[in-house]
Amino acid sequence: MKYEGLYKLDIIHFNDFHARFEETSPVTPICRFNNGSCLGGFPRLYTVVTALKEKKPQSILLNAGDSFQGTYWYTLLKWNVTQEFMNLLPHDAHALGNHDFDDGPMGLAPYISALNAPVVAANMDSTREPVLRNLYEPYVILERSGRKIGVIGLITPDTKTLSFTGNVEFSDPSEATLREAIKLTEMGIDIIVVLSHCGYDVDVALAREHGQYIDVIVGGHSHRDESFFTPYLTVVEADHDKSKKVVVVQAFAFTKAVGDLSVYFDVNGDVAKWVGEAIYLNNSIPEDEEIKKKLEPYAELVHAAENTPIGMTKSTLDYRDCAHGECIVGDILVDAINHWAKQFIKGKNGYISIVQRTNINAIVPAGLITKGSLIDLFPYYDFVETFEMKGKHILKALERSISDLESIDPLEAPWLLQISGLHVVYNISKAEGERVVEAYVGSSEKEHRLNKDDYYQVTAPAYLADGGDGYLIFKNKKQHMKIIGRDQILLEKYIKKFSPLTPKPDGRIKIIY
């Protein structure tokens, strides 16, 4: 490639940190095995960012949000420890994510105040939430090698329903991007980066809509996994002019990767060339020893809390069974939220609870269940929503559940829902959209066929209820939604009440080949 006459902008970035101060694993928030599978964690993140900054001193470092929540580090230590370690990295800007509001504006404001680098959020209005006033800007202007770069911040407007936002309001990301990009352009700034916590699909749409103004989108929120989803880097053509290119990137999640991107601009500030990769933070990358020492006193507190016992299970709870059909760990999770939904609200025609397979990533051995196990089982401390929904829309969700099969023998269904209050029979020899052959509501002793026109009380984690994993049918068709609690808390209460757990499959999901 020829780069003569082009301006080079180096961007280092990460997103969805989710309190991964210690090493994580491919399947659990905290790596509990000494078998070489541990990866990520803040000391390793620090190693890579420091090395990249030394190699590229004019680079900018961007954090695309959701630094809070996901391990007991945040549950116990909140914003304090997060800002302490984030400030050890030479950030140039932070976006906010929905989980950064999980302790409300009062839990977020001191964090923003303590950060060394600015927070940007163009589609957030805290006029009616004084504690957040003057703590962020819609954009920041950086200067590198004599060129000015505008960085516009975005947060998903779904934050209003996904977290505790008080009186904060969120506007349309597209409108906010256009407004601020025009301002920057009129100021003579022709290199514009959007730092977004809106998700990959929104980012691609923004690139198409506003490619005449913006050049790069550094994203977060999607939790894109390097094994299953789209690549690290996507180049999008602008709708108004196919010659205009926008580079869209996202560095997966949970400190599994750091994004290393170089974009080359012509004299007009248009993207001419690009090269980038997500640096995978496996155990071949050393952890910074000084950072590990700084973490040690906090780790002692966290580990003591994580080891608090809450109950027993007589069977191993293994997430790997959940792609093949009914799994006992899935049964426990959905039965728990169904139990508390029945205490919370009088449902119409029966209670149905669902949890997405992608939310189940834990192996809990038979024996003691601890608070740490809860973090493994429900890592995001998500809200649980209960709402009314017609049977025909539930059936569409069940069809989504058995679509996009990765294999048939053995069955690998990436979007399979674990269910409570339902008995479903799938025939995977049929075409997609026609695989649900039977669906009954209720217990095996007293159940009736799911009626397309009846309303049912459905309960699910907020991520799923708000359209996550492609289940837009829930977001678009749910009615009279109420929040009944947090998933971890509901599960803990359930385990304490019914321990020891003696889970066995009961045939609620049957597969015909």
QUIMO-V558050 format. One record per residue. N is the residue number from 1. PSI is psi in degrees with one decimal (999 if undefined). OMEGA is omega in radians with two decimals (none if undefined). BURIAL is b if it has 24 or more other ideal C-beta (glycine too) atoms within 12 Angstrom, else e. Layout:
BEGIN
[[N	PSI	OMEGA	BURIAL] [N	PSI	OMEGA	BURIAL]]
END
This chain:
BEGIN
[[1	142.7	3.08	e] [2	129.5	-3.08	e] [3	6.8	-3.11	e] [4	135.9	3.08	e] [5	2.0	-3.14	e] [6	147.0	3.07	b] [7	130.7	-3.09	b] [8	127.7	3.03	b] [9	120.0	3.09	b] [10	130.0	3.14	b] [11	124.5	2.98	b] [12	135.5	-3.06	b] [13	156.1	2.99	b] [14	168.4	-3.07	b] [15	161.1	3.06	b] [16	53.0	3.10	b] [17	-42.7	3.05	b] [18	49.4	2.99	b] [19	33.4	3.10	b] [20	66.2	3.11	b] [21	-38.6	3.08	b] [22	168.6	3.09	b] [23	143.4	3.06	b] [24	-176.7	3.08	b] [25	168.8	3.11	b] [26	-18.4	-3.02	b] [27	-15.1	-3.12	b] [28	151.6	-3.11	b] [29	-38.5	3.09	b] [30	131.7	3.13	b] [31	118.9	-3.08	b] [32	13.0	-3.09	b] [33	140.7	3.11	e] [34	60.4	-3.05	e] [35	17.8	3.11	e] [36	0.4	-3.10	e] [37	-7.2	-3.09	e] [38	144.9	-3.13	b] [39	170.7	3.06	b] [40	-151.0	-3.05	b] [41	155.7	-3.04	b] [42	-41.3	3.13	b] [43	-35.2	3.12	b] [44	-39.2	3.05	b] [45	-43.8	-3.14	b] [46	-42.1	3.12	b] [47	-48.4	-3.05	b] [48	-44.7	3.14	b] [49	-43.5	3.13	b] [50	-43.3	3.13	b] [51	-41.3	3.14	e] [52	-39.4	3.12	b] [53	-35.5	3.09	b] [54	-38.1	-3.13	e] [55	-34.5	-3.07	e] [56	76.2	-3.02	e] [57	-19.7	3.12	e] [58	7.8	-3.14	b] [59	161.5	3.01	b] [60	145.3	-3.13	b] [61	122.3	-3.07	b] [62	138.9	3.10	b] [63	117.7	-3.03	b] [64	21.7	2.91	b] [65	173.1	-3.02	b] [66	54.3	3.02	b] [67	-25.7	-3.11	b] [68	158.6	2.84	b] [69	141.0	3.02	b] [70	-20.7	3.03	b] [71	173.0	-3.13	b] [72	-14.0	3.05	b] [73	-44.6	3.13	b] [74	-40.9	-3.14	b] [75	-40.8	-3.06	b] [76	-41.2	-2.94	b] [77	-9.7	3.01	b] [78	-144.8	-2.99	b] [79	-24.7	-2.98	b] [80	-54.2	-3.11	e] [81	-30.9	-3.13	b] [82	-48.6	-3.13	b] [83	-34.8	-3.12	b] [84	-44.2	-3.08	b] [85	-33.6	3.06	b] [86	-34.6	-3.14	b] [87	-7.8	3.03	b] [88	-13.2	3.09	b] [89	142.9	-3.07	b] [90	61.6	-3.12	e] [91	149.4	2.95	b] [92	-24.8	3.08	b] [93	149.5	3.05	b] [94	138.0	2.82	b] [95	164.6	3.03	b] [96	146.7	3.03	b] [97	168.4	-3.11	b] [98	-38.4	-3.12	b] [99	-15.6	3.08	b] [100	-11.0	3.06	b] [101	7.8	-2.99	b] [102	-19.8	3.00	b] [103	25.5	3.06	b] [104	175.0	3.10	b] [105	-34.6	-3.13	b] [106	-27.8	3.10	e] [107	-16.7	-3.12	b] [108	-37.9	-3.03	b] [109	-47.2	-3.14	b] [110	-28.7	3.09	e] [111	-50.5	3.14	b] [112	-42.8	-3.12	b] [113	-32.9	-3.07	e] [114	-15.4	-3.10	e] [115	144.4	3.11	b] [116	-25.8	-3.09	e] [117	155.9	-3.09	b] [118	152.2	3.00	b] [119	134.6	-3.12	b] [120	133.3	-3.13	b] [121	94.2	-3.04	b] [122	-23.7	-3.08	b] [123	29.2	3.13	b] [124	133.6	-3.12	b] [125	113.1	-3.14	b] [126	26.7	-3.14	b] [127	-39.2	-3.10	e] [128	12.9	3.10	e] [129	80.5	-2.96	b] [130	-29.3	-3.06	e] [131	-22.0	-3.12	e] [132	-3.9	-3.11	b] [133	142.4	3.06	e] [134	14.5	3.14	e] [135	-6.6	-3.12	b] [136	166.7	3.13	b] [137	160.0	3.09	b] [138	-29.6	-3.14	b] [139	166.9	3.00	b] [140	146.6	3.10	b] [141	121.3	3.13	b] [142	158.2	3.09	b] [143	128.7	3.11	e] [144	127.6	3.08	b] [145	40.7	3.07	e] [146	0.9	3.11	e] [147	144.6	3.10	b] [148	138.1	-3.12	b] [149	126.2	3.05	b] [150	134.0	3.10	b] [151	112.4	-3.14	b] [152	134.4	3.13	b] [153	144.3	3.09	b] [154	148.4	3.03	b] [155	144.9	-3.13	b] [156	131.4	3.08	b] [157	-14.9	3.06	b] [158	-11.0	3.09	b] [159	-31.2	-3.12	b] [160	-35.5	3.14	b] [161	-15.2	-3.08	b] [162	-13.9	-3.02	b] [163	-175.2	-3.12	b] [164	96.6	-3.01	b] [165	-0.2	-3.14	b] [166	-128.1	-3.12	b] [167	14.1	3.10	e] [168	138.5	3.11	b] [169	151.2	-3.11	e] [170	132.3	-3.10	b] [171	177.5	-3.09	b] [172	126.1	-3.12	b] [173	-35.0	-3.12	b] [174	-46.1	3.14	b] [175	-42.1	-3.13	e] [176	-41.2	3.12	b] [177	-47.5	-3.13	b] [178	-45.7	-3.11	b] [179	-50.2	-3.07	e] [180	-32.6	3.11	b] [181	-38.6	3.08	b] [182	-42.5	3.10	e] [183	-48.4	-3.11	e] [184	-40.7	3.13	b] [185	-41.8	3.13	b] [186	-20.9	3.07	e] [187	-0.4	3.12	e] [188	11.6	3.13	e] [189	116.9	-3.04	b] [190	5.8	2.99	b] [191	114.3	-3.04	b] [192	125.1	3.10	b] [193	134.2	3.02	b] [194	123.7	3.10	b] [195	104.9	-2.85	b] [196	134.2	2.92	b] [197	59.0	-3.12	b] [198	-14.0	-3.13	b] [199	153.6	-3.02	b] [200	-45.8	-3.09	b] [201	-41.9	3.09	b] [202	-41.5	-3.13	b] [203	-43.8	3.13	b] [204	-41.3	3.10	b] [205	-42.0	3.10	b] [206	-40.8	3.14	b] [207	-41.9	3.13	b] [208	-43.7	-3.04	b] [209	-38.3	-2.95	b] [210	28.0	-3.13	b] [211	-16.1	3.09	b] [212	-16.8	-3.11	b] [213	-39.2	-3.00	b] [214	155.4	-3.03	b] [215	-36.5	-3.08	b] [216	140.4	2.97	b] [217	119.0	3.07	b] [218	114.3	-2.92	b] [219	176.6	3.07	b] [220	-171.2	3.00	b] [221	-28.8	-3.04	b] [222	-19.4	-3.06	b] [223	40.9	-3.10	b] [224	129.3	-3.10	b] [225	135.1	-3.08	b] [226	-15.9	-3.10	b] [227	-22.7	-2.94	e] [228	-33.2	-2.90	e] [229	-162.3	-3.01	e] [230	164.0	-3.08	e] [231	170.1	3.13	e] [232	-42.4	-2.98	b] [233	131.7	3.07	b] [234	135.0	3.07	b] [235	124.4	-3.04	b] [236	134.6	3.05	b] [237	136.2	3.12	e] [238	141.8	-3.13	b] [239	-40.1	-3.02	e] [240	-20.4	-3.08	e] [241	105.0	-3.05	e] [242	-16.0	3.11	e] [243	-16.8	3.12	e] [244	127.6	-3.10	b] [245	142.2	3.04	b] [246	129.1	3.13	b] [247	122.5	-3.13	b] [248	125.2	-3.12	b] [249	156.3	3.02	b] [250	130.5	-3.02	b] [251	55.5	3.05	b] [252	-123.2	-3.10	b] [253	168.8	2.93	b] [254	31.5	-3.09	b] [255	21.9	3.07	b] [256	-21.6	-3.07	b] [257	157.5	2.96	b] [258	132.4	3.11	b] [259	133.7	3.13	b] [260	101.0	-2.98	b] [261	135.7	2.99	b] [262	126.0	3.13	b] [263	134.7	-3.11	b] [264	132.0	-3.06	b] [265	145.2	3.06	b] [266	-175.5	-3.05	e] [267	-20.3	3.13	e] [268	0.0	-3.11	e] [269	16.7	3.10	b] [270	147.5	3.12	b] [271	124.6	-3.14	b] [272	-42.8	-3.14	b] [273	165.8	-3.12	b] [274	153.1	3.03	b] [275	137.3	-3.11	e] [276	162.3	3.09	b] [277	156.9	2.95	e] [278	115.9	-3.14	b] [279	113.9	-3.07	b] [280	124.9	-3.02	b] [281	62.7	3.10	b] [282	-175.7	-3.00	b] [283	4.3	2.99	b] [284	-16.1	3.10	e] [285	124.3	-3.08	b] [286	148.5	3.00	e] [287	140.9	3.10	b] [288	122.0	-3.03	b] [289	-35.9	3.12	e] [290	-39.5	3.10	e] [291	-40.2	3.10	b] [292	-39.5	3.11	e] [293	-38.4	3.11	e] [294	-30.3	-3.12	e] [295	-22.9	-2.97	b] [296	-48.7	-3.11	e] [297	-33.8	3.08	e] [298	-39.3	-3.12	b] [299	-37.3	3.12	b] [300	-42.5	3.11	e] [301	-44.9	-3.09	e] [302	-45.3	-3.09	b] [303	-37.2	3.10	b] [304	-41.7	3.13	e] [305	-40.6	-3.12	b] [306	-31.4	-3.07	b] [307	3.8	3.09	e] [308	122.9	-3.12	e] [309	143.8	3.07	e] [310	-11.8	3.14	b] [311	-169.0	-3.10	b] [312	151.0	2.95	e] [313	136.8	-3.13	b] [314	-6.7	3.12	e] [315	151.1	3.03	b] [316	136.4	3.12	e] [317	111.9	-2.96	b] [318	115.8	-3.11	b] [319	-24.6	-3.02	b] [320	-18.5	3.11	e] [321	-14.5	-2.90	b] [322	-10.2	3.06	b] [323	-12.2	-3.03	b] [324	-16.5	-3.07	b] [325	-147.0	3.09	b] [326	139.5	3.08	b] [327	145.6	-3.01	b] [328	-30.2	3.08	b] [329	-37.5	3.06	b] [330	-41.1	3.10	b] [331	-44.2	-3.12	b] [332	-44.9	-3.10	b] [333	-47.7	-3.10	b] [334	-34.4	3.08	b] [335	-34.6	3.13	b] [336	-49.6	-3.10	b] [337	-28.3	3.08	b] [338	-39.0	3.12	b] [339	-46.9	-3.09	b] [340	-27.3	3.04	b] [341	-38.9	3.13	b] [342	-31.0	3.10	b] [343	-24.2	-2.98	e] [344	-37.2	-2.98	e] [345	149.3	3.06	e] [346	115.2	-3.04	e] [347	158.4	3.09	b] [348	124.6	2.95	e] [349	13.3	3.09	b] [350	159.1	-3.10	b] [351	130.3	3.12	b] [352	130.4	3.06	b] [353	146.8	-3.06	b] [354	146.6	3.02	b] [355	136.9	-3.13	b] [356	145.0	-3.14	b] [357	-36.1	-3.09	b] [358	-11.9	3.10	b] [359	-9.5	-3.04	b] [360	106.7	-3.03	b] [361	27.0	-2.98	b] [362	151.3	2.90	b] [363	114.8	3.10	b] [364	110.9	-3.11	b] [365	154.1	3.05	e] [366	138.9	-3.12	e] [367	-136.9	-3.02	e] [368	135.2	2.97	e] [369	126.7	-3.11	b] [370	173.7	3.04	b] [371	-33.3	3.07	b] [372	-34.1	3.09	b] [373	-36.5	3.13	b] [374	-40.8	3.11	b] [375	-38.9	3.10	b] [376	-40.4	-3.06	b] [377	-44.5	-3.14	b] [378	80.2	-2.93	b] [379	-16.7	-2.95	b] [380	-0.3	-3.13	b] [381	48.1	-3.03	b] [382	152.6	2.93	b] [383	154.4	2.97	b] [384	124.9	-3.11	b] [385	143.8	2.95	b] [386	139.1	-3.03	b] [387	166.3	3.08	b] [388	145.8	-3.11	b] [389	141.3	-3.14	b] [390	150.1	-3.14	b] [391	-37.8	-3.10	b] [392	-30.0	3.12	e] [393	-32.5	3.03	b] [394	-41.0	3.12	b] [395	-38.4	3.10	b] [396	-38.3	3.09	b] [397	-39.3	3.12	b] [398	-34.6	3.06	b] [399	-39.8	3.05	b] [400	-35.4	-3.10	b] [401	-29.8	-3.05	b] [402	25.5	3.13	b] [403	171.4	3.09	b] [404	43.2	-3.09	e] [405	133.1	3.11	b] [406	-29.5	3.02	e] [407	161.7	-3.12	e] [408	-36.1	-3.12	e] [409	95.7	0.06	e] [410	156.4	3.14	e] [411	128.9	3.01	b] [412	100.8	-3.11	e] [413	102.1	-3.00	b] [414	-23.9	-3.06	b] [415	15.8	-3.04	b] [416	129.5	3.09	b] [417	136.0	2.92	b] [418	139.3	-2.90	b] [419	151.5	3.01	b] [420	141.2	-3.09	b] [421	6.4	3.13	b] [422	148.7	2.89	b] [423	121.9	-3.03	b] [424	138.7	3.04	b] [425	123.7	3.09	b] [426	141.2	3.00	b] [427	102.8	-3.03	e] [428	0.2	3.02	b] [429	-13.6	3.12	e] [430	167.2	-3.14	e] [431	154.8	3.06	e] [432	138.9	-3.09	e] [433	-8.1	-3.13	e] [434	19.7	-2.98	e] [435	-16.4	3.08	b] [436	108.1	-3.08	b] [437	-22.8	3.06	e] [438	143.6	3.05	b] [439	119.1	-3.13	b] [440	143.6	3.14	b] [441	138.6	3.07	b] [442	-175.2	3.11	e] [443	168.8	-3.11	e] [444	-25.2	-3.14	e] [445	-31.6	-3.06	e] [446	92.6	-3.11	e] [447	159.6	3.13	e] [448	157.6	-3.10	e] [449	138.6	3.09	e] [450	124.2	-3.12	b] [451	128.7	-3.06	e] [452	-31.5	-3.03	e] [453	-4.2	3.11	e] [454	151.7	3.03	b] [455	142.7	3.12	b] [456	154.8	3.09	b] [457	113.5	-3.08	b] [458	136.6	-3.14	b] [459	136.0	-3.05	b] [460	157.8	2.98	b] [461	146.3	-3.06	b] [462	-35.2	3.13	b] [463	-45.5	3.14	b] [464	-44.5	-3.10	b] [465	-23.3	-3.14	b] [466	20.4	2.96	b] [467	6.3	-3.13	b] [468	153.2	-3.13	b] [469	27.1	3.09	b] [470	8.1	3.14	b] [471	59.2	-3.12	b] [472	-18.8	3.12	e] [473	-35.8	3.11	b] [474	-47.8	-3.12	b] [475	-40.1	-3.02	b] [476	-22.6	-3.00	e] [477	-6.1	-3.14	b] [478	150.7	3.14	b] [479	150.5	3.03	e] [480	51.3	-3.10	e] [481	138.4	3.01	b] [482	149.9	3.09	b] [483	128.7	-3.10	b] [484	-8.2	3.12	b] [485	-168.0	3.08	b] [486	142.7	-3.04	b] [487	-45.5	-3.12	b] [488	-41.3	-3.10	b] [489	-43.0	3.12	b] [490	-40.9	3.13	b] [491	-42.0	3.13	b] [492	-44.9	3.12	b] [493	-39.7	-3.13	b] [494	-45.9	-3.13	b] [495	-43.4	3.12	b] [496	-36.3	-3.09	e] [497	-37.0	-2.98	e] [498	5.2	3.11	e] [499	142.2	0.04	b] [500	141.3	3.12	e] [501	135.8	3.11	b] [502	63.4	-3.01	e] [503	137.5	3.04	b] [504	142.4	3.08	e] [505	140.0	-3.13	e] [506	9.3	3.07	b] [507	19.7	-3.11	e] [508	-22.5	3.02	b] [509	122.8	3.09	b] [510	139.8	-3.11	b] [511	125.4	3.02	b] [512	130.8	-3.11	e] [513	999	none	e]]
END
